[in-house]
């Protein structure tokens, strides 16, 4: 759905989501984030010591509460199990958001322009 349209003229038209791993002294910590492609600002996030579907849903829920997007907002992610889960898909549907995912085997989603 996003079709590599990484420059958005208005806020709350398209968000991108991902998970990163943070090494701490005692274990790994995981950070899920939702980024608005218009402002390039993080609009929702969650941290946890595991990566169940509820973890990415918490980040999306924070973004929804913070930004109150209109139905039709595109939420783009990879095809990770957290994003393809029934829980995440139900949250998108509940708020009228449009899920968008990369093609299978296509990890090159990023905008190549320098910012």
VOPAGU-2260 file (C-alpha; in pm, 1 decimal, decimal comma):
REM VOPAGU-2260
SITE   aa  ch    i         X         Y         Z
SITE  UNK   A    0       0,0       0,0       0,0
SITE  UNK   A    1     273,5     248,0      85,8
SITE  UNK   A    2     443,9     175,8    -247,0
SITE  UNK   A    3     772,1     334,1    -129,7
SITE  UNK   A    4     609,8     676,4     -84,5
SITE  UNK   A    5     835,0     772,7     206,7
SITE  UNK   A    6     780,1    1147,9     170,1
SITE  UNK   A    7     437,7    1248,0     298,5
SITE  UNK   A    8     303,9    1602,8     259,9
SITE  UNK   A    9      73,4    1584,5     564,0
SITE  UNK   A   10      94,2    1431,3     912,2
SITE  UNK   A   11     -94,1    1112,6     996,9
SITE  UNK   A   12    -112,2     989,2     637,8
SITE  UNK   A   13     148,9     714,8     674,0
SITE  UNK   A   14     338,5     568,3     966,2
SITE  UNK   A   15     613,0     307,2     957,4
SITE  UNK   A   16     673,6      51,2    1230,1
SITE  UNK   A   17     972,6    -156,9    1328,0
SITE  UNK   A   18    1148,7    -331,9    1614,5
SITE  UNK   A   19    1508,4    -281,5    1722,1
SITE  UNK   A   20    1724,2    -476,7    1965,8
SITE  UNK   A   21    1913,7    -301,2    2244,7
SITE  UNK   A   22    2191,1    -485,4    2423,3
SITE  UNK   A   23    2203,1    -412,8    2795,5
SITE  UNK   A   24    2442,7    -538,7    3060,0
SITE  UNK   A   25    2212,7    -820,7    3168,1
SITE  UNK   A   26    1997,7    -903,8    2861,0
SITE  UNK   A   27    1844,7    -786,2    2535,0
SITE  UNK   A   28    1577,3    -516,5    2543,1
SITE  UNK   A   29    1341,1    -467,8    2251,8
SITE  UNK   A   30    1202,6    -136,2    2126,9
SITE  UNK   A   31     901,9    -111,9    1894,9
SITE  UNK   A   32     837,6     225,5    1736,0
SITE  UNK   A   33     583,3     396,7    1510,8
SITE  UNK   A   34     721,6     685,4    1304,7
SITE  UNK   A   35     515,3     946,3    1117,0
SITE  UNK   A   36     666,4     978,2     768,5
SITE  UNK   A   37     568,8    1345,4     741,3
SITE  UNK   A   38     760,3    1471,7    1046,0
SITE  UNK   A   39     996,5    1173,4    1089,2
SITE  UNK   A   40     903,4    1180,7    1458,6
SITE  UNK   A   41     833,9     878,1    1674,1
SITE  UNK   A   42     463,2     893,0    1759,7
SITE  UNK   A   43     439,4     570,6    1959,4
SITE  UNK   A   44     678,2     326,9    2121,8
SITE  UNK   A   45     701,4      33,1    2360,9
SITE  UNK   A   46     991,1    -145,1    2528,7
SITE  UNK   A   47     995,1    -501,3    2658,2
SITE  UNK   A   48    1226,2    -792,7    2732,0
SITE  UNK   A   49    1032,9   -1016,8    2489,4
SITE  UNK   A   50     862,0    -963,4    2154,9
SITE  UNK   A   51     503,2   -1092,1    2164,2
SITE  UNK   A   52     240,1    -936,3    1937,9
SITE  UNK   A   53     108,7    -728,6    2228,4
SITE  UNK   A   54     441,3    -549,3    2237,6
SITE  UNK   A   55     400,7    -390,5    1891,9
SITE  UNK   A   56      30,7    -334,5    1961,8
SITE  UNK   A   57     127,9    -125,6    2265,5
SITE  UNK   A   58     343,7      98,9    2044,1
SITE  UNK   A   59      62,6     136,7    1790,5
SITE  UNK   A   60    -193,0     203,0    2064,6
SITE  UNK   A   61      27,0     479,3    2209,3
SITE  UNK   A   62      51,9     639,1    1864,1
SITE  UNK   A   63    -324,5     619,2    1815,5
SITE  UNK   A   64    -388,4     782,5    2153,5
SITE  UNK   A   65    -127,0    1054,1    2092,2
SITE  UNK   A   66    -227,0    1139,7    1734,5
SITE  UNK   A   67    -593,2    1030,6    1695,2
SITE  UNK   A   68    -552,6     953,7    1323,0
SITE  UNK   A   69    -843,1     948,7    1081,3
SITE  UNK   A   70    -944,5     616,8     928,4
SITE  UNK   A   71    -737,9     533,3     622,0
SITE  UNK   A   72    -396,1     604,0     774,5
SITE  UNK   A   73    -138,1     363,1     629,2
SITE  UNK   A   74      69,5     170,7     884,6
SITE  UNK   A   75     366,8       8,7     706,7
SITE  UNK   A   76     585,6    -264,6     855,3
SITE  UNK   A   77     781,3    -572,1     761,7
SITE  UNK   A   78     620,1    -917,9     760,6
SITE  UNK   A   79     731,4   -1007,9    1113,1
SITE  UNK   A   80     504,5   -1235,0    1313,4
SITE  UNK   A   81     413,4    -953,0    1550,7
SITE  UNK   A   82     279,5    -739,9    1264,2
SITE  UNK   A   83     100,7   -1027,4    1089,1
SITE  UNK   A   84     -60,0   -1146,1    1415,3
SITE  UNK   A   85    -436,6   -1151,0    1457,7
SITE  UNK   A   86    -397,0    -910,9    1752,3
SITE  UNK   A   87    -217,2    -644,4    1547,6
SITE  UNK   A   88    -447,2    -687,0    1248,5
SITE  UNK   A   89    -752,2    -651,3    1475,6
SITE  UNK   A   90    -612,7    -327,7    1622,0
SITE  UNK   A   91    -563,0    -184,7    1272,9
SITE  UNK   A   92    -916,8    -283,3    1175,8
SITE  UNK   A   93   -1069,8    -146,7    1498,2
SITE  UNK   A   94    -933,4     200,5    1417,7
SITE  UNK   A   95    -986,1     187,1    1041,0
SITE  UNK   A   96    -612,5     188,2     968,6
SITE  UNK   A   97    -468,8      31,5     654,7
SITE  UNK   A   98    -194,6    -225,5     707,1
SITE  UNK   A   99      88,6    -220,1     453,4
SITE  UNK   A  100     377,0    -464,7     436,9
SITE  UNK   A  101     690,0    -508,0     230,6
SITE  UNK   A  102     696,5    -766,1     -43,9
SITE  UNK   A  103     828,8   -1103,2      61,8
SITE  UNK   A  104    1207,8   -1102,0      60,4
SITE  UNK   A  105    1229,0    -723,9      15,2
SITE  UNK   A  106    1414,7    -579,2     310,8
SITE  UNK   A  107    1514,0    -260,8     125,6
SITE  UNK   A  108    1228,5     -33,4     234,6
SITE  UNK   A  109    1427,9     267,8     336,3
SITE  UNK   A  110    1441,0     596,6     152,0
SITE  UNK   A  111    1787,8     631,4      -2,4
SITE  UNK   A  112    1789,1    1013,1      13,6
SITE  UNK   A  113    2008,2    1171,3     278,4
SITE  UNK   A  114    1817,8    1360,4     542,0
